[in-house]
Amino acid sequence: MVVTPTFLAKDKLPRWGRGVLIVDEFSWPTIERAIERLLAHAHRNTWAEVAAVLNHELHWEFDNYQPLAG
């Protein structure tokens, strides 16, 4: 989710910051640079390690996923 400080000021509900990119104003180049920096930071040897790093900043559908015991 990408939001601006103006949006946050109008939204009176309390919220947590995880999974939210806050930008001064909406700009695709700014968002792309932020994503590129995050992905560069998350570079690891395995997908599981990458996913763990990204999961600190982003919402992921498999967050806390536990496979069913067979």
FINUVEX-34571 format. One line per field, with one value per residue: residue number from 1; residue in one letter; x, y negated, z of N, C-alpha, C, O in turn. Coordinates in nm, 4 decimals, m for minus. Layout:
N
resi = NUM, ...
resn = a, ...
n_X = X, ...
n_Y = Y, ...
n_Z = Z, ...
ca_X = X, ...
ca_Y = Y, ...
ca_Z = Z, ...
c_X = X, ...
c_Y = Y, ...
c_Z = Z, ...
o_X = X, ...
o_Y = Y, ...
o_Z = Z, ...
// end
This chain:
70
resi = 1, 2, 3, 4, 5, 6, 7, 8, 9, 10, 11, 12, 13, 14, 15, 16, 17, 18, 19, 20, 21, 22, 23, 24, 25, 26, 27, 28, 29, 30, 31, 32, 33, 34, 35, 36, 37, 38, 39, 40, 41, 42, 43, 44, 45, 46, 47, 48, 49, 50, 51, 52, 53, 54, 55, 56, 57, 58, 59, 60, 61, 62, 63, 64, 65, 66, 67, 68, 69, 70
resn = m, v, v, t, p, t, f, l, a, k, d, k, l, p, r, w, g, r, g, v, l, i, v, d, e, f, s, w, p, t, i, e, r, a, i, e, r, l, l, a, h, a, h, r, n, t, w, a, e, v, a, a, v, l, n, h, e, l, h, w, e, f, d, n, y, q, p, l, a, g
n_X = 0.0852, 0.0572, 0.0806, 0.0144, 0.1325, m0.0765, m0.3049, m0.2853, m0.3241, m0.5892, m0.7187, m0.8543, m0.8377, m0.6566, m0.3471, m0.1062, 0.2320, 0.3524, 0.3858, 0.3162, 0.4037, 0.5162, 0.4917, 0.5828, 0.4375, 0.2332, 0.4157, 0.5234, 0.7992, 0.9307, 0.8160, 0.8976, 1.1773, 1.1912, 1.0985, 1.2955, 1.5193, 1.4402, 1.4264, 1.6941, 1.8125, 1.7048, 1.8315, 1.9304, 2.0537, 1.8601, 1.5102, 1.3490, 1.4966, 1.4981, 1.2216, 1.1765, 1.3131, 1.1742, 0.9264, 0.9412, 0.8804, 0.6616, 0.3193, 0.2324, 0.0762, 0.1321, 0.2236, 0.3105, 0.2280, 0.1550, 0.2210, m0.0153, m0.0129, 0.0718
n_Y = 0.1154, m0.2202, m0.5377, m0.8856, m1.1491, m1.3302, m1.1753, m1.0059, m1.1921, m1.2581, m1.0211, m0.8981, m0.6663, m0.4517, m0.2972, m0.0462, m0.0557, 0.1361, 0.2733, 0.0488, m0.2017, m0.5203, m0.8170, m1.1503, m1.2653, m1.1045, m0.9174, m0.7338, m0.6827, m0.7334, m0.5380, m0.3067, m0.3256, m0.2987, m0.0363, 0.0996, 0.0476, 0.1816, 0.4472, 0.4858, 0.4737, 0.7036, 0.9129, 1.2431, 1.5829, 1.7839, 1.8380, 1.8576, 1.7138, 1.4591, 1.4077, 1.3959, 1.1608, 0.9676, 0.9952, 0.8528, 0.5923, 0.5930, 0.6967, 1.0310, 1.2997, 1.5526, 1.5181, 1.6353, 1.8878, 2.2286, 2.5489, 2.8145, 3.0899, 3.4089
n_Z = 0.0000, m0.0833, 0.0514, 0.1257, 0.3454, 0.3708, 0.3229, 0.5456, 0.7502, 0.7116, 0.7569, 1.0315, 1.1754, 1.3920, 1.3012, 1.2067, 1.0822, 0.9159, 0.5939, 0.4550, 0.2362, 0.2662, 0.0967, m0.0061, m0.2202, m0.4658, m0.6912, m0.9581, m1.0349, m0.7872, m0.6220, m0.7570, m0.7211, m0.4430, m0.4128, m0.5582, m0.3932, m0.1611, m0.2564, m0.3304, m0.0801, 0.0258, m0.0948, m0.0949, m0.0515, m0.0798, m0.1627, 0.0640, 0.2541, 0.1345, 0.1342, 0.4102, 0.4806, 0.3244, 0.4391, 0.6715, 0.6054, 0.4294, 0.3644, 0.3435, 0.1831, 0.2809, 0.5352, 0.8485, 0.7744, 0.8097, 0.7069, 0.6614, 0.8743, 0.7632
ca_X = 0.0000, 0.1307, m0.0022, 0.0806, 0.1022, m0.2091, m0.4018, m0.2784, m0.3829, m0.7353, m0.7655, m0.8481, m0.8250, m0.5191, m0.2952, 0.0335, 0.3022, 0.4039, 0.3151, 0.2754, 0.5085, 0.4694, 0.5613, 0.5326, 0.3309, 0.2352, 0.5039, 0.5695, 0.9448, 0.9659, 0.7729, 0.9871, 1.3076, 1.1757, 1.0894, 1.4294, 1.6054, 1.3966, 1.4674, 1.8404, 1.8396, 1.6553, 1.9046, 1.9826, 2.0841, 1.7428, 1.3812, 1.3016, 1.5666, 1.4452, 1.0855, 1.1836, 1.3518, 1.0629, 0.8131, 0.9537, 0.8258, 0.5431, 0.2188, 0.2486, m0.0354, 0.1758, 0.2770, 0.2736, 0.1713, 0.2035, 0.1619, m0.0907, 0.0632, 0.0175
ca_Y = 0.0000, m0.3459, m0.6470, m1.0135, m1.2040, m1.3931, m1.0675, m0.9612, m1.2963, m1.2537, m0.8929, m0.9105, m0.5364, m0.4133, m0.1935, m0.0080, m0.0977, 0.2450, 0.2922, m0.0807, m0.2912, m0.6586, m0.9078, m1.2882, m1.2703, m0.9826, m0.9252, m0.6000, m0.6682, m0.7269, m0.4070, m0.2080, m0.3348, m0.2419, 0.1088, 0.1462, 0.0450, 0.2893, 0.5745, 0.4947, 0.5030, 0.8373, 1.0141, 1.3535, 1.7017, 1.8691, 1.7697, 1.8513, 1.6022, 1.3351, 1.3899, 1.3552, 1.0191, 0.8876, 1.0046, 0.7501, 0.4658, 0.6094, 0.7970, 1.1460, 1.3915, 1.6719, 1.4815, 1.7314, 2.0099, 2.3573, 2.6572, 2.9149, 3.2130, 3.5189
ca_Z = 0.0000, m0.0888, 0.1018, 0.1489, 0.4785, 0.3654, 0.3429, 0.6852, 0.8349, 0.6951, 0.8079, 1.1771, 1.2401, 1.4253, 1.2125, 1.2148, 0.9619, 0.8325, 0.4680, 0.4020, 0.1882, 0.2787, 0.0047, 0.0023, m0.3194, m0.5461, m0.8071, m0.9936, m1.0216, m0.6448, m0.5730, m0.8177, m0.6530, m0.3088, m0.4285, m0.5977, m0.2741, m0.0726, m0.3146, m0.3203, 0.0610, 0.0575, m0.1709, m0.0146, m0.1305, m0.1033, m0.1607, 0.2027, 0.3194, 0.0746, 0.1849, 0.5509, 0.4849, 0.2719, 0.5303, 0.7764, 0.5558, 0.3460, 0.3986, 0.2561, 0.2046, 0.3520, 0.6645, 0.9546, 0.7146, 0.8604, 0.6269, 0.7363, 0.9040, 0.6826
c_X = 0.0909, 0.0359, 0.0826, 0.0511, m0.0355, m0.3177, m0.4040, m0.3405, m0.5350, m0.7948, m0.7474, m0.8325, m0.6802, m0.4748, m0.1500, 0.0999, 0.3501, 0.3193, 0.2706, 0.3993, 0.4525, 0.5560, 0.5016, 0.4186, 0.3454, 0.3177, 0.5541, 0.7211, 0.9911, 0.9327, 0.8646, 1.1239, 1.3001, 1.1695, 1.2254, 1.5250, 1.5692, 1.4424, 1.6188, 1.8814, 1.8053, 1.7328, 1.9678, 2.0039, 1.9632, 1.6157, 1.3307, 1.3676, 1.5182, 1.3074, 1.0860, 1.2197, 1.2355, 0.9444, 0.8225, 0.8871, 0.6897, 0.4436, 0.2308, 0.1401, 0.0037, 0.2420, 0.2212, 0.2088, 0.2363, 0.1403, 0.0885, m0.0052, m0.0056, 0.0035
c_Y = m0.1232, m0.4565, m0.7731, m1.0585, m1.2706, m1.2892, m1.0242, m1.0636, m1.2936, m1.1270, m0.8918, m0.7773, m0.5098, m0.3015, m0.1649, m0.0416, 0.0132, 0.2600, 0.1624, m0.1598, m0.4325, m0.7467, m1.0469, m1.3120, m1.1489, m1.0046, m0.7845, m0.5875, m0.6574, m0.5898, m0.2979, m0.2086, m0.2728, m0.0892, 0.1662, 0.1500, 0.1589, 0.4254, 0.5930, 0.5313, 0.6485, 0.9478, 1.1169, 1.4729, 1.7883, 1.7851, 1.7563, 1.7354, 1.4684, 1.3056, 1.3430, 1.2079, 0.9311, 0.8857, 0.9052, 0.6194, 0.4791, 0.7070, 0.9086, 1.2463, 1.5166, 1.6394, 1.5772, 1.8591, 2.1334, 2.4669, 2.7560, 3.0383, 3.3290, 3.6405
c_Z = 0.0000, m0.0445, 0.1153, 0.2921, 0.4830, 0.3876, 0.4886, 0.7791, 0.8282, 0.7559, 0.9591, 1.2494, 1.2772, 1.3322, 1.2453, 1.0830, 0.8706, 0.7069, 0.4033, 0.3616, 0.1923, 0.1893, 0.0178, m0.0961, m0.4095, m0.6720, m0.8374, m0.9841, m0.8760, m0.5875, m0.6281, m0.7503, m0.5130, m0.3155, m0.4669, m0.4783, m0.1783, m0.1262, m0.3090, m0.1769, 0.0948, m0.0143, m0.0761, m0.1057, m0.1626, m0.0988, m0.0168, 0.2767, 0.2656, 0.1316, 0.3300, 0.5634, 0.4378, 0.3674, 0.6459, 0.7345, 0.4892, 0.4075, 0.2969, 0.2873, 0.2829, 0.4861, 0.7706, 0.9023, 0.7753, 0.7752, 0.7166, 0.7562, 0.8318, 0.7577
o_X = 0.1890, m0.0754, 0.2056, m0.0446, m0.1030, m0.4121, m0.5105, m0.4035, m0.6024, m0.9092, m0.6346, m0.8158, m0.5900, m0.5566, m0.0800, 0.0316, 0.3858, 0.1964, 0.1949, 0.4889, 0.3514, 0.6782, 0.3835, 0.3162, 0.4553, 0.2932, 0.6195, 0.7689, 1.0817, 1.0121, 0.9048, 1.1804, 1.3920, 1.2293, 1.2662, 1.6027, 1.6570, 1.4914, 1.6667, 1.9737, 1.8684, 1.7020, 2.0476, 1.9751, 1.9637, 1.6126, 1.2750, 1.3016, 1.4992, 1.2790, 1.0044, 1.1636, 1.2019, 0.8714, 0.7221, 0.8420, 0.6103, 0.4792, 0.2385, 0.1139, m0.0818, 0.3094, 0.1001, 0.1423, 0.3583, 0.0178, 0.1256, 0.0650, m0.1275, m0.0409
o_Y = m0.1292, m0.4682, m0.7677, m1.0113, m1.2680, m1.3128, m1.0078, m1.0259, m1.3232, m1.1273, m0.8850, m0.7748, m0.5427, m0.2202, m0.2478, m0.0550, m0.0143, 0.2593, 0.1650, m0.1820, m0.4608, m0.7506, m1.0610, m1.3708, m1.0966, m1.0975, m0.7222, m0.4883, m0.5798, m0.5322, m0.2073, m0.1022, m0.2028, m0.0209, 0.2697, 0.2444, 0.2241, 0.5089, 0.7039, 0.6100, 0.7092, 1.0656, 1.0823, 1.4653, 1.8594, 1.6769, 1.6526, 1.6660, 1.3740, 1.1930, 1.2591, 1.1373, 0.8322, 0.7870, 0.8767, 0.5434, 0.3851, 0.7891, 0.8830, 1.2757, 1.5800, 1.7247, 1.5968, 1.9305, 2.1403, 2.4776, 2.7777, 3.0837, 3.3443, 3.7418
o_Z = 0.0741, m0.0959, 0.1163, 0.3534, 0.5859, 0.4631, 0.5481, 0.8779, 0.9269, 0.8012, 1.0079, 1.3713, 1.2003, 1.2892, 1.3036, 0.9815, 0.7560, 0.7131, 0.3063, 0.4430, 0.1279, 0.2040, 0.0493, m0.0611, m0.4278, m0.7490, m0.7536, m0.9291, m0.8458, m0.5131, m0.5551, m0.7250, m0.4704, m0.2323, m0.4142, m0.4637, m0.1219, m0.0502, m0.2853, m0.1560, 0.1814, 0.0041, 0.0110, m0.2252, m0.2632, m0.0402, 0.0193, 0.3540, 0.3424, 0.1724, 0.3682, 0.6472, 0.5028, 0.3755, 0.7111, 0.8201, 0.4925, 0.4919, 0.1767, 0.4039, 0.3447, 0.5439, 0.7805, 0.9774, 0.7899, 0.7711, 0.8319, 0.6658, 0.8395, 0.7036
// end
